[in-house]
Amino acid sequence: MEKIIKVYKVDSNFNNQGTYELKVDFKREPIKELIHMHLVRQWANRRLGTVKTKRRGEVRGGGRKPWAQKHTGRARHGSIRSPIWRKGGIVFGPQPRDFSIKMNKKQRKLALYSLINIKLDDFVILEEYPFDEIKTKNVEKLAKSLNVDLDKIVYLYAEKDDKVLNMIKSVKNHKSTRKVLKADNINVEDILSAKKVILDKKAWDRLNELFISYVNNNLVKEKVES
């Protein structure tokens, strides 16, 4: 499935100098189940799994039998740290565990490939970032030139040159910025929750190399051969 995307030319004064088109060929249909799997994995891997309660053998004290087994008229007990006692151990309480979920590399690539396919209309590609200086006000100028609402914006870059560094420092304090990410480090949660994804041509080429070309050249062949 072939799609057309626009690349915007914005000068250093944040004036839109026009656009040109790029063709993007998606040879596989998006798989929403993989996107969901990747998102659940991301949430699960974030969990520390360190919560813990003490069992009767771990609570301090309780080594001595509180009273004799017989002839006291009271119920028999072996420890004051029994779970039925106040300040005793906890039965079936949470213990440290690993919540992480494994996902194959090809599945992860295909999930992000599918997400880019679905969210492509929300991608705004610049020929290059026009930030010659560090100025938060320039974020609003850029949005105006691109006709983009400033709300939940994710910015992507490929490598940190001077203009990209100026962009990062300019956008990081603006309330509309959700995240600034390197193209290699994109994830489902941030891209899925973004209303717009702004990136330069180098970042787009990197996404194309990592996900679109990879899936088109590798995973499509496997599907045909099988």
FENPELIN-V27798 format. One record per residue. N is the residue number from 0. RES is the residue in one letter. PSI is psi in degrees with one decimal (* if undefined). OMEGA is omega in radians with two decimals (999 if undefined). BURIAL is I if it has 9 or more other ideal C-beta (glycine too) atoms within 8 Angstrom, else O. Layout:
n=(N/N)
res=(RES/RES)
psi=(PSI/PSI)
omega=(OMEGA/OMEGA)
burial=(BURIAL/BURIAL)
//
This chain:
n=(0/1/2/3/4/5/6/7/8/9/10/11/12/13/14/15/16/17/18/19/20/21/22/23/24/25/26/27/28/29/30/31/32/33/34/35/36/37/38/39/40/41/42/43/44/45/46/47/48/49/50/51/52/53/54/55/56/57/58/59/60/61/62/63/64/65/66/67/68/69/70/71/72/73/74/75/76/77/78/79/80/81/82/83/84/85/86/87/88/89/90/91/92/93/94/95/96/97/98/99/100/101/102/103/104/105/106/107/108/109/110/111/112/113/114/115/116/117/118/119/120/121/122/123/124/125/126/127/128/129/130/131/132/133/134/135/136/137/138/139/140/141/142/143/144/145/146/147/148/149/150/151/152/153/154/155/156/157/158/159/160/161/162/163/164/165/166/167/168/169/170/171/172/173/174/175/176/177/178/179/180/181/182/183/184/185/186/187/188/189/190/191/192/193/194/195/196/197/198/199/200/201/202/203/204/205/206/207/208/209/210/211/212/213/214/215/216/217/218/219/220/221/222/223/224/225)
res=(M/E/K/I/I/K/V/Y/K/V/D/S/N/F/N/N/Q/G/T/Y/E/L/K/V/D/F/K/R/E/P/I/K/E/L/I/H/M/H/L/V/R/Q/W/A/N/R/R/L/G/T/V/K/T/K/R/R/G/E/V/R/G/G/G/R/K/P/W/A/Q/K/H/T/G/R/A/R/H/G/S/I/R/S/P/I/W/R/K/G/G/I/V/F/G/P/Q/P/R/D/F/S/I/K/M/N/K/K/Q/R/K/L/A/L/Y/S/L/I/N/I/K/L/D/D/F/V/I/L/E/E/Y/P/F/D/E/I/K/T/K/N/V/E/K/L/A/K/S/L/N/V/D/L/D/K/I/V/Y/L/Y/A/E/K/D/D/K/V/L/N/M/I/K/S/V/K/N/H/K/S/T/R/K/V/L/K/A/D/N/I/N/V/E/D/I/L/S/A/K/K/V/I/L/D/K/K/A/W/D/R/L/N/E/L/F/I/S/Y/V/N/N/N/L/V/K/E/K/V/E/S)
psi=(119.7/133.8/156.6/131.4/151.9/142.4/123.3/137.4/112.6/125.7/-179.5/-14.3/8.5/38.6/133.6/117.5/15.5/-177.6/163.0/162.2/147.9/141.7/134.2/126.5/113.8/109.6/-9.8/145.7/148.0/143.1/101.1/-30.7/-36.6/-35.1/-44.8/-42.9/-41.9/-39.1/-45.4/-40.5/-41.8/-42.7/-43.1/-41.2/-16.6/-21.5/134.1/-35.5/33.2/-1.3/140.1/140.5/157.9/134.0/175.6/-29.5/-10.2/-18.0/137.9/138.7/-176.0/14.0/-27.1/142.1/127.8/-35.3/171.3/154.9/-38.6/166.7/21.4/-14.1/1.5/162.8/148.2/138.4/146.3/-17.0/145.1/-1.1/18.0/146.3/-20.2/-3.6/150.7/136.7/17.9/-177.2/165.6/132.3/132.3/31.4/169.2/142.7/154.8/135.7/160.9/114.6/-4.4/145.2/132.0/145.3/131.5/151.0/-43.0/-35.2/-41.7/-43.5/-43.9/-32.8/-46.1/-33.6/-46.5/-40.2/-42.9/-40.1/-47.9/-39.9/10.3/-33.7/-19.6/-0.7/129.6/112.1/128.7/148.1/-39.9/158.1/130.5/25.4/99.8/-13.3/164.8/110.4/118.0/-30.4/-25.8/-20.9/-42.6/-34.8/-41.0/-44.4/-38.9/-41.1/-26.9/-5.1/49.0/134.8/133.8/88.3/119.3/61.7/133.1/129.5/135.8/146.7/161.2/-45.1/154.8/88.3/-175.0/-44.1/-36.4/-41.1/-40.4/-39.8/-47.1/-45.9/-25.7/-40.2/-19.7/-25.6/1.2/137.3/-20.3/-14.1/121.6/-44.7/149.7/119.6/149.4/144.0/-32.5/-21.5/19.7/152.4/162.3/-44.7/-48.8/-41.5/-38.7/-36.4/-11.5/138.9/-31.5/145.1/113.6/129.6/159.3/173.3/-36.9/-40.0/-39.8/-43.0/-36.2/-42.3/-41.4/-41.8/-44.0/-37.0/-56.2/-54.7/-37.7/-49.3/-44.7/-37.4/-21.5/-55.7/-25.8/-40.3/-42.5/-38.6/-41.2/-43.9/-35.5/*)
omega=(-3.09/3.11/3.14/3.05/3.14/3.03/-3.06/3.02/3.14/-3.09/-3.07/3.05/3.11/3.01/3.14/-3.09/3.11/-3.09/2.90/-2.98/3.01/3.06/3.11/-3.09/3.05/-3.07/3.10/3.07/3.10/3.13/-3.06/3.14/3.13/3.08/3.12/3.14/-3.14/3.14/3.11/3.10/-3.13/3.11/-3.10/-3.10/3.11/-3.09/-3.12/-3.14/-3.08/-3.12/-3.05/2.95/-3.10/3.05/-3.06/3.13/-3.08/3.12/-3.11/3.11/3.08/-3.12/-3.12/3.06/-3.01/3.05/-3.08/-3.12/-3.02/2.97/3.07/-3.08/-3.14/3.13/-3.12/3.11/-3.13/-3.09/3.09/3.09/3.02/-3.11/-3.13/3.09/2.98/-3.07/3.09/3.13/-3.13/3.11/3.08/3.09/3.14/3.11/3.12/3.13/-3.13/-3.12/-3.01/-3.14/3.12/3.11/-3.10/-3.13/-3.12/3.09/3.13/3.12/-3.10/3.10/3.14/3.02/3.14/-3.13/3.10/3.11/-3.08/-3.04/-3.02/3.14/3.14/3.12/3.09/-3.02/3.08/3.05/2.98/3.10/-3.04/-3.06/3.09/3.13/3.13/-3.10/-3.10/-3.14/3.14/3.09/3.14/3.08/3.12/-3.14/3.14/-3.13/3.14/-3.09/-3.10/3.05/-3.13/3.13/3.11/-3.13/2.99/3.13/3.12/3.07/-3.14/3.14/-3.02/2.96/-3.05/-3.11/3.11/3.09/3.07/3.11/-3.10/-3.11/3.14/-3.01/-2.97/-3.13/3.14/-3.03/-3.11/-3.05/3.06/-3.10/2.96/-3.01/2.93/-3.08/3.13/-3.00/-3.14/3.14/-3.03/-3.04/-3.08/-3.13/-3.12/-3.08/-3.13/3.04/3.04/3.05/-3.14/-3.11/3.08/-3.06/3.13/3.12/3.10/3.11/3.12/3.08/3.13/-3.14/-3.04/-2.98/-3.02/3.14/-3.13/-3.12/-3.13/-3.05/-3.06/-3.01/3.09/3.12/3.14/-3.14/-3.13/-3.11/-3.13/999)
burial=(O/O/I/O/I/I/I/I/I/I/O/O/O/I/O/O/O/O/O/O/O/I/O/I/I/I/O/I/O/I/I/O/O/I/I/O/I/I/I/I/I/I/I/I/I/O/O/O/O/O/O/O/O/O/I/I/O/O/I/O/O/I/O/O/O/O/O/O/O/O/O/O/O/O/O/O/I/O/I/I/I/I/O/O/I/O/O/I/I/I/O/O/I/O/O/O/O/O/O/O/O/O/I/O/O/O/I/I/I/I/I/I/I/I/I/I/I/I/I/I/O/I/I/I/I/I/I/O/I/I/I/O/O/O/O/O/O/I/I/I/I/I/I/O/I/I/O/I/O/I/O/I/I/I/I/I/I/I/O/O/O/O/I/I/I/I/I/I/O/I/I/O/O/I/O/I/I/I/O/I/I/O/I/O/O/I/I/I/I/I/I/I/O/I/O/I/I/I/I/I/I/I/I/I/I/I/I/I/I/I/I/I/O/I/I/I/O/I/I/I/O/O/O/O/O/O)
//
